[in-house]
Amino acid sequence: MESSREMNKELAAPLLVPRKSGDGQENNNNNGVEVVASSSESTFCQELKRVSSMAAPMVAVTVSQYLLQVVSLMMVGHFGILVSFSGVAIATSFAEVTGFSVLLGMSGALETLCGQTYGAEEYRKFGNYTWCAIVTLTLVCLPISLVWIFTDKILLLFSQDPEISHAAREYCIYLIPALFGHAVLQALTRYFQTQSMIFPMVFSSITALCLHVPICWGLVFKLGLGHVGAALAIGVSYWLNVVWLAIYMIYSPACQKTKIVFSSNALLSIPEFLKLAIPSGLMFCFEWWSFEVLTLLAGILPNPQLETAVLSICLNTTTLHYFIPYAVGASASTRVSNELGAGNPKTAKGAVRVVVILGVAEAAIVSTVFISCRHVLGYAYSNDKEVIDYVAEMAPLLCVSVTADSLIGALSGIARGGGFQEIGAYVNLGAYYLVGIPMGLLLGFHLQLRAKGLWMGTLSGSLTQVIILAIVTALIDWQKEATKARERVVENSIKAHI
């Protein structure tokens, strides 16, 4: 009993003493007086350098993982069977909405749990959380797989062509191994990300993409498997990525303290993981799904071919851009969670300021490029003059969307790092489904602004999301959040030792 009390005191003690911040400087001296190590400008530059050095390679990681599906779609397109290409295009969108986006969103819980745990230097719990996430996300894949088996029946309910629906079903069924690989990969990605170990992920992701091209070509063309081979290739590439990251984790000295331990004790953390994973998944999916609703609505506008084509171009363009603010958000999440876990609220607040400024600067640069290239942007997707001119008309709205996405990426990352996913889920639900989609219906159909009206509606949802998240972030008591983070880490560590 006495030893248990002593152990609890030992674990609780760090709550009273701030850890060192990411730059190695202590926030307090022995008398509790804050140590000012450098000027505000110097501190800002150091934080900017730290966030940027993490965000830039994270862009390479997220883009490389996303391009696996793009490459497979292109290979099927060159295979020359129109039904297969159409089926894969629909199946890719269906798989993203029902599967990959769910896993990507739920894995955001690790950005809070692992990030704060790493900042508090409770390394054993770090590996437990990762193993818990792998098990949980793998189990989530089971019901998703069942949904994918009935892809054709679901698509037929939306009046899709039977042949295209059948091809989509085949593609989704052979994509199921990729789903499980994606689940493990997202957990491992957060494992490395929250330790700021980015370059192992850069190497594995780019290598997997480079190998994916010949693997996909061989399965699609050499073995003549068509769209089935394209789906299998994605699975192979995801699992290669997983294997390389796992090998690095096992044998690298940098991962010895946080190595994943395969124990039943880790499963006790599942309720805690789900408490953050469910709102984190909803927060991500509410936003993603709203854009899919936008595309479906375009199909019932007058001249649906033109309207759908233009919206698809705009959506693909903003999706590709979103990887940049998403990477910035990942950096924000890591910095904020690490510093809160370390008991450094002022450093966490400083990181928030840097990330928001970085998001605004990135939005200004990309918006300038878009507006300057508005008359040639459409040529990247089509040779139809009507489509190209329509895209040029949409360019100013795209610039506003880019700005909103940049801020959303930064603010969402801050929310994940601070553990505010539940608030984020409610914000996204209200912003897109109570404001965005109804406004899009009003502008697109009632006021007959067509695709431009639909996009303006969704944009109003994005701007609503930015405003509310900005207010929430501005009102955060960082000292209180740092205390809560340290208390959570210490409480979980005490439970683990009892």
Buried (B, 14 or more C-beta within 10 A) or exposed (E): EEEEEEBBEEBBEBBEEBBBBBEEBBBEEEEEEEEEBEEEEEBBEBBBEBBEEBBBBBBBBBBBBBBBBBBBBBBBBEBEBEBBBBBBBBBBBBBBBBBBBBBBBBBBBBBBBBBBBBBBBBBBBBBBBBBBBBBBBBEBBEEBBEBBEEBBEBBBEEEBBEBBBBBBBBBBBBBBBBBBBBBBBBBBBBBBBBBBBBEBBBBBBBBBBEBBBEBBBEBBBEEEBBBBBBBBBBBBBBBBBBBBBBEBBEEEEEBEEBBBEEEEEBBBBBEBBBBBBBBBBBBBBBBBBBBBBBBEBBEEBEEEEBBBBBBBBBBEBBBEBBBBBBBBBBBBBBBBBBBBBBBBBBBBBBBBEBBBBBBBEBBBEBBEBBBEBBEEBBEEBBEBEEBBEBBBEBBEBBBBBBBBBBBBBBBBBBBBBBBBBBBBBBBBBBBBBEBBBBBBBBBBBEEEBBBBBBBBBBBBBBBBBBBBBBEBBEEBEBEEBBBBBBEBBBEBBBEBEE
